[in-house]
Amino acid sequence: MFDSNQKLYAETQQRAFYAFQLSLSHDLSQAQELLQRTRTELRRNSGDLPILFSTLEGDNEVEANSAGIRFATRIFAEGRAWGWLELSSGVLKLMQDLPGTAMMHCTRAWRIWRPWSSSLLQCSEDERAEAYRERIRARLWLGESWAHFMSDRSEQAAQAILRAALKDIAHYQAYALLQETIQQQRQLPAAPRGTPGHRLDGRQEPYVCMLMPPS
């Protein structure tokens, strides 16, 4: 589908991805400034994302907090732009030791990719493969956010989300994405004491590694 805003969506996605890289490089001020500018521009162009309800099934609903919630984007390029904006915002908040806010952004990213990876929307085979991959990526970061969060349900939520991600990784043979994300998550601040991801040696080891069999 042709859309006159395709170029804008591509540019905003690229800026969001650059902010993602800046956050992992600990350049948090520049990443935050870039994300704020990108969000303003994207909202000016397409408004905020409408929340819709559907009867999509087969997912671990811990991520959605309410069964059937999804965000609607009109075309795939718009979904890609919003998806990377929300994921990058979540990673920035994790780097700032704000896991609760990170969870909100990563959940939004997961919801954005949800309909594109289902049969409800028409997209190409390559686009659907990308949607599956990015949905898994959002799950991995959402689970890590829970692992850095202190609450009675953090461990249960982190494990449920990450086990669902590992199941999808095995199904889609997305092991390269898993290893890439593990290396990125090792750049995060160490999980605070009392959270599921805390290690006695003070190092940051992604929580998903604790759920994987020894190699």
C-alpha positions, 0 to 999 in steps of 0.5 A: 500500500502506498502512503505518502508518509512512508519516508517519514516513518522510515526516518523516525524508525532509523532515529529510534534505532539510533537512540536504542544504540545510544542508550546501550552505549550509555549516552542517555542524555542524547538518546532521551532528547532524540526519542522525545523529538521523534515521538513528537514528530510521529504523534504530529503525523499520525496521532497517538496509537488507538487501543483496540480490542480483539479476540486474538488467542494463544499468547501469554497474557501477562504481557498484555495485562488485559486479554485482547488489547492491541494497538492499531497501525495503518501500514507496516512502516508505521508499525515499525516506526512506533514499535522501535520508538516504544522499544527504544524508550523502554531500553532507555528507561532500563538504563536509567534504572526505571524498570516500571516505566520500561515495562510500559514501553515494552508492553506497548511495543509488544502490542504494536507487533501483535496484530502484524504477526497474526492473520488479521492483517495482510502483509508480505511474508518478509514483513510477517517474519519481521513482525514475529522477530520484533515481537520476540525482541519486545518480549525479551526486553519486557521480561528483563524489565520485570526481572529488574522490578521489585514486586511480589509478582516480578519473578512469576511475570518475568519467567512467564514472559521469557519462557513464552519468548524462548518457546517462540525462539525455538519455533522460529529458530530465532537463536541469533536474535536471542544471542544479540539481545543477551549481549545487549542486555549485559550492558544494563545496570545490575538488577537491584537487590531483592529483584529476580535478576539480582546476582550476588556477585553484582554482575548483570546477567540477563534473566533469560540466561537463568531459564536456559539449560546450561550449554 
